């Protein structure tokens, strides 16, 4: 039920990825009608209201005749549809449709309920607009991406339907949805908002929580394969520096790394402490976990916010221009998320490097018994290195940039959509880096056979080995990495580990 107030990130995922049906709540319908009454009264009375009977941006001083108000909204959507580049994925577009509907449902935008009903019908019947990724500077809302979304709503543009890319009118007709004829203020209400950047952010932060869990399990698997000490995860250490994420990750590691045959085999080795990438797992992954949780709070607030301009307040009858469309809260959060995920990947790649370097690991060089004849997992570390290096470029914050638009009327912008897209790409890169660590660590564990790892890690190994066999002779490792990445996205590895440990930390 879309009511403008109670949407969760998990709801976004269910609708965007799992096609859960949606409808406008009755409680919201009344609020929407009241705000529409205010707009219609302003039109009747001939009051000058930005976006209702004026031009837009630097053209706000131009008055529009009553007879042209519908044409004004149509022209707005067409003229702002200037996106370029590859289209957003289906789940991102479905997410932005849901978020736009939810924002309108708050009852501060002045649209008719049929606008929201039509958006939700498109979601329910899987009409997905083709929305180019590039063209938004993240202020005045994500104008270009949302305009491309709205084109289909009015029977124009391009959309995916029934597995095909069609023109918008054909897609709507085949789905049995009547295209909208926009009325006063409805165009600006639909394209003025942060929903594209927020949809990307909602899906990314949802996936990031799972990624931190996989990073924790993969790190534990590496530590076991490298015969590291568990002492660095002692509760006493973390209780005197009680950052929440750090203590949570340390607790998770203690649960995963219960005593094992591998651990007992090096009990008297004389090693005092491990390298930072083993010893400081809680401090680094914990900091990233805290960041993910902070970003989640920002996104949870944004998905239930009114972000268009002007806003309509039925209680007072006022229509007030402001700046809720500015994407700075999301922009900074997405930059922060990208930095946190980059740190996770950086540490993971260094552990992979230790695993393949026989001088650091004590394991056969490049994790193969036939070194020289075979290269084993040598180049897997190259791939991880390439990905983390790419992340270092992508992690440069977009939100520190700004470029004036609309003849300097819009003289500070957030670059929030760029920040969100970068964070999403960093997430994908980090996922592959951790998949490579899983692959190498599992090979390291096998090379220590017949010694067994801890019980939770045995469960992780069973899941991995159900899809990817021990490396015995060189083969194309891209396939192995892809299979482990799929296991991570399904959550199977973490789920099996948690059967032995209980929840690693709060989702």
C-alpha positions, 0 to 999 in steps of 0.5 A: 500500500503506497501511502507516502509515509511508510515505504521501506527499503525492503518494500522497494526491493520487493516491488523493483525486483520481485514485482510485488503488486502495489496500490494507492492507500485510501488514506493517501487518496484523500490527502492527494485530493485535498492538495489537488483542490488547492491547485485547481482553486489557484487556477480558477482564481488566476493566482500566479503560482510557479510551475502551474501558470509560469515558465520553469527555471530561469523562465519562471517570470513568464506568465502562461495563459490558462488555455495553455496550462495543459500544453505547458506541462506536456512541453515540459516533459518533452523538452526535459527528455534529453538523457543519453547513455545506456538505460538504467536497469529494470529494477532501478526504473521500477524503483524510481516509479514506486518512489515517485508514486510514493512521494506524490501520495504524501499529498503535497504535490497537487496532482490528481489521484489518477496520476499515481494510479497510472504509475502503479498500474504500469508497475503492476503490469510491467510496463518499464520505461527506457530511462537513459542514465546520463543527463542529471546534475541532481538538482531541480530533481533528476529532471531528465531521467524522470522526464523519460519515465513520464514520457511513457505515462503520456503515451510517448517515449520507449518502454519494455513490455513483454520482453520487448522494447516498444514505443510508449504508446504501444506498450501502454495499449498492449498492457491495457493502460490509458495514457495520461493527459497532463493537467496543471502542475502535473508535469512538474510534479512528476519530473521534479524529485530525487527518485532516480538517485534514490532508487539507485541508492535504495537498491545499492544500500540493500545489497551493501548490507549483504556484501558486508556479511559476505566480506566478513565470511570471506575474511574469516575463510582467508584467515583460516587458510592463512593460519592466522590468530583469532586473538585480535578479535577478543572481546576485551579489545573491542570493548575499549573502542566500542564503535558499533560496527567494529564490535558487531564484526568482531562478534561475528568473527568470533562466532565464525572462527570457533576452534578448528583443526586448522587452528589447533595445528598452529597453536604453538607456531610462535607468531605474535600478530598478523598483518593488518588485513587479518588483524584489523578486519573488525576495525575496517569492515566495522567502519564500513558497516557503520557507514552502510547503516548511516546511508540506510537511514538517509535513504529511508528518510528520502524515500518517504519525502516530498521532493518536488517544487513548489509544494502544496499545503492543503492545511493553509492553502499555500503553494510554496516554492523551496528546494526539497528537490536538491539531491545533496543529502543523497549525493553525500550519502552515496559518495560515503557509501562508495568510499566504504565499499571501496575500503572493503574491496581494498582489504579483500584484494590484499588478503587475496594477494597474501593467499597467492604469495607462497612467501606470505601464505606458506601455501603452494605458490598461486594455490596450485601444486603444479606451479610453473606448469600451471599458473593456478590463481595468479591472474585472479589477483590481477583482476582483483587489483584492476577492480580495486584500482578502478574503485579508487577512481570511482570513489572520488566524491561527486558531491564536491562538484557543482556546475551552474545550470538554467542561466545561473538560476540553478547555481549549485547542484548536487551531482547526486545521480552521478554519486549514486551510479558510481556507488552502484558500480563500486558495489558491483566491483567489490562483489567480484573482488570478494568472490575472488577472495572466496575462491582463493580462500576456499582453495587455500583451505583445500590445500590444508586438507585433511585439516578442517576449518571451523564448523561455520566455515565448513558450511561455507565451503560446502556451498562454494564447492557445490558450485565450484570444484577444487582447482586441479589443473588450470581452467577458465576462472571467470566461470568460477568467479561468476558462480561464486558471485551468484551464490553471494547475490542469492545469500546462500553462503551467508545463510548456511554460515548463519545456521551455525552462528545465528545472525552475524549482525543486524540487517 
